[in-house]
């Protein structure tokens, strides 16, 4: 499928309706842009059909899920902070 859109002031463009509807792009979604072999490719976000199914079983039932999520987030933030210092 191909569609056209115009680049406006501040380098903004509109995602054509056919593309939005086909890909399920919503207001607030982040699109990934890349330049590949002379072509600009815009990728829609990968959406999880049923997010709760993806989460099921990640935290063993013997632990508090809220505490576990906080622990994982803290660990991830520390890792990102360490990577940004290098």
C-alpha positions as CSV (number, residue, x, y, z in Angstrom):
1,X,0.0,0.0,0.0
2,X,1.3,3.5,-0.9
3,X,0.0,6.9,0.2
4,X,1.4,10.4,0.1
5,X,1.6,13.1,2.7
6,X,3.2,16.6,2.6
7,X,5.9,17.8,4.9
8,X,4.6,20.9,6.7
9,X,6.2,23.6,8.9
10,X,8.4,22.3,11.7
11,X,8.9,19.1,9.6
12,X,5.5,17.7,10.5
13,X,3.5,15.3,8.3
14,X,0.2,13.5,8.5
15,X,-0.1,9.7,8.5
16,X,-2.6,9.0,5.7
17,X,-6.0,7.6,6.8
18,X,-5.6,4.3,4.9
19,X,-2.2,3.7,6.6
20,X,-3.5,4.7,10.1
21,X,-6.5,2.4,9.8
22,X,-4.6,-0.5,8.4
23,X,-1.8,-0.4,11.0
24,X,-3.9,0.7,14.0
25,X,-1.8,3.8,14.6
26,X,-3.4,6.0,17.3
27,X,-2.8,9.5,18.6
28,X,0.2,9.5,20.9
29,X,1.9,6.4,19.3
30,X,5.6,6.7,18.6
31,X,6.6,5.8,15.1
32,X,10.1,4.5,14.3
33,X,11.8,6.1,11.3
34,X,14.8,4.7,9.5
35,X,16.7,5.2,6.3
36,X,17.4,2.0,4.5
37,X,19.0,1.6,1.1
38,X,17.7,5.0,-0.2
39,X,14.3,4.6,1.3
40,X,12.7,6.2,4.3
41,X,10.8,3.5,6.3
42,X,8.3,4.4,9.0
43,X,7.4,1.6,11.3
44,X,4.2,1.6,13.5
45,X,4.6,0.6,17.2
46,X,4.3,-3.1,17.9
47,X,1.1,-3.5,19.8
48,X,0.4,-6.3,22.3
49,X,-3.0,-7.8,21.5
50,X,-3.7,-8.9,25.1
51,X,-1.2,-7.3,27.5
52,X,-2.3,-9.2,30.6
53,X,-1.5,-12.5,28.9
54,X,2.1,-11.3,28.2
55,X,2.5,-10.5,31.9
56,X,1.0,-13.7,33.3
57,X,3.6,-15.8,35.0
58,X,6.4,-13.2,35.0
59,X,6.3,-12.9,38.8
60,X,6.3,-16.1,40.8
61,X,3.2,-16.3,42.9
62,X,5.2,-16.5,46.2
63,X,6.4,-12.8,45.7
64,X,4.5,-9.5,45.8
65,X,3.9,-8.5,42.2
66,X,4.0,-4.7,43.0
67,X,7.3,-5.0,44.8
68,X,8.7,-7.1,42.0
69,X,7.8,-4.6,39.4
70,X,9.4,-1.8,41.4
71,X,12.5,-3.9,41.8
72,X,12.7,-4.6,38.0
73,X,12.1,-0.9,37.2
74,X,14.8,0.2,39.6
75,X,17.3,-2.3,38.1
76,X,16.4,-1.1,34.6
77,X,16.9,2.5,35.5
78,X,20.3,1.8,37.1
79,X,21.4,0.0,34.0
80,X,20.3,2.9,31.8
81,X,22.0,5.4,34.0
82,X,25.2,3.3,33.9
83,X,25.1,3.1,30.1
84,X,24.6,6.8,29.7
85,X,27.8,7.5,31.7
86,X,29.9,5.5,29.2
